[in-house]
Amino acid sequence: MNAHVALAAVPQEKQKIVAIDGPAGAGKSTVAWCLASQLGFLFLDTGALYRAIAFYACEVELAWDNAVAVSELARKIVAEDALQLVQDQDPRIKVRVFLYDREITDAIRTPLIGKGASFISVHPHVRESLLDLQRQLGAREPAVAEGRDIGTIVFSQAAWKFFLTAQLEVRAARRFAELTQQGIQTTFESVLQQMKDRDEKDAARACAPLCVAEDAVVIDTSELTQEETLACFIHHIQRP
């Protein structure tokens, strides 16, 4: 852990976890990776887990809305310990994803697989399987975990909880720039609509909907730089 980041004392009943929730495009992955690097914590990208299941379902020709089949697929993958996340030192990559010893890092970062992740995340048994996996990973070592139900469901006893958000148009612009940089052809209007649809789906789902944990610190990044956002996190984590 970097010596210049002094953490506040963690109560015995709390886990040494930084939980970061928020909608798509709020900057969760970037700030979580940077924070984990500064603290010397594990970076847990929970969205990558859902994307990996969606990717594999697509590969074996399972419809994402087939709750029974996709849930069984997720259960099998977790039971066989076939899905691994490996933290990367490159901020452009952040985490490498392996499924049955095959790297699928780039394959899961397409808009199509993002849509699939949104589809399968509404299936309670898929969430149940991945919930177990996330908790196993978080129990091994201190972690910065980001997703949509981290502080409310996955790590409800996390020592530090944050909800990261930004205006819809700002989030869409960020995601559009990210996809363009990756060489993925799309339009801003398409990204904006997809993000709006994802917001509505995340908020409306019956199982673990996206919401702000009661004890979370809300940070709006609409007008903040990455450095300013990170400084907000460090400030709250260092508070006694």
PELINJO-V523405 format. One record per backbone hydrogen bond with DSSP energy under -0.5 kcal/mol. CO is the residue of the C=O (numbers start at 0). NH is the residue of the N-H. E is the energy in kcal/mol with one decimal. If there is no record, write none. Layout:
<<CO/NH/E> <CO/NH/E>>
This chain:
<<1/4/-1.4> <3/5/-0.8> <4/6/-0.7> <8/10/-0.6> <10/13/-1.9> <14/16/-2.6> <14/158/-2.2> <15/142/-1.4> <16/18/-0.7> <16/159/-1.9> <17/19/-0.5> <17/144/-2.5> <18/20/-0.5> <18/161/-2.8> <19/146/-2.4> <20/163/-3.3> <22/25/-1.4> <26/30/-2.1> <27/31/-2.7> <28/32/-2.5> <29/33/-2.2> <30/34/-2.6> <31/35/-2.7> <32/36/-2.2> <33/37/-2.1> <34/38/-2.5> <35/39/-1.7> <35/40/-1.8> <37/1/-1.4> <41/43/-0.6> <41/143/-3.3> <42/44/-0.7> <43/45/-1.1> <43/145/-2.2> <44/47/-0.8> <44/48/-0.7> <45/48/-0.6> <45/49/-1.3> <46/50/-2.3> <47/51/-2.1> <48/52/-1.8> <49/53/-2.4> <50/54/-2.8> <51/55/-2.3> <52/56/-2.5> <53/57/-2.1> <54/58/-2.3> <55/59/-2.2> <56/61/-3.4> <57/60/-1.2> <62/65/-1.9> <64/66/-1.5> <65/69/-2.6> <66/70/-2.1> <67/71/-2.0> <68/72/-2.1> <69/73/-2.4> <70/74/-2.4> <71/75/-2.4> <72/76/-2.4> <73/77/-2.3> <74/78/-2.5> <75/79/-2.1> <76/81/-2.5> <77/80/-1.4> <81/83/-0.5> <81/99/-2.6> <83/97/-2.6> <84/86/-0.5> <85/95/-3.2> <88/90/-0.6> <89/92/-1.4> <89/93/-3.2> <92/94/-2.8> <93/87/-2.8> <95/85/-2.8> <96/103/-2.9> <96/104/-0.6> <97/83/-2.6> <98/101/-1.3> <101/98/-2.7> <103/107/-1.7> <105/108/-1.4> <106/109/-0.5> <109/113/-2.0> <110/114/-2.1> <111/115/-2.0> <112/116/-2.5> <113/117/-1.7> <114/118/-1.9> <115/119/-2.7> <116/120/-1.5> <118/121/-1.2> <119/122/-1.6> <121/123/-0.7> <122/125/-0.7> <122/126/-2.1> <123/127/-2.1> <124/128/-1.9> <125/129/-2.3> <126/130/-2.4> <127/131/-1.8> <128/132/-1.6> <129/133/-2.7> <130/134/-2.3> <131/135/-2.0> <132/136/-2.2> <133/137/-2.4> <134/138/-1.4> <135/139/-0.7> <136/139/-0.8> <136/140/-0.7> <141/41/-2.6> <142/17/-2.5> <142/144/-0.6> <143/43/-2.9> <144/19/-2.8> <145/45/-1.6> <146/21/-0.8> <147/210/-0.6> <148/152/-2.1> <148/153/-2.4> <149/154/-3.5> <152/155/-0.8> <154/157/-1.8> <156/14/-3.0> <159/18/-3.1> <160/216/-2.4> <161/20/-2.5> <162/218/-2.7> <164/220/-3.1> <166/170/-2.5> <167/171/-2.6> <168/172/-2.0> <169/173/-2.0> <170/174/-2.3> <171/175/-2.7> <172/176/-2.2> <173/177/-2.1> <174/178/-2.6> <175/179/-2.4> <176/180/-2.2> <177/181/-1.3> <178/183/-2.6> <179/182/-1.5> <182/184/-0.6> <186/190/-2.2> <187/191/-2.8> <188/192/-2.2> <189/193/-2.5> <190/194/-2.5> <191/195/-2.2> <192/196/-2.6> <193/197/-2.3> <194/198/-2.4> <195/199/-2.0> <196/200/-2.4> <197/201/-2.9> <198/202/-2.2> <199/203/-1.7> <200/204/-1.4> <201/209/-2.0> <205/207/-0.7> <212/215/-1.9> <215/217/-0.6> <216/162/-2.6> <218/164/-2.5> <218/220/-0.7> <220/223/-1.3> <224/228/-2.4> <225/229/-2.4> <226/230/-2.0> <227/231/-1.6> <228/232/-1.7> <229/233/-2.5> <230/234/-2.4> <231/235/-1.9> <232/236/-2.5> <233/237/-1.9> <234/238/-0.7> <236/7/-2.0>>
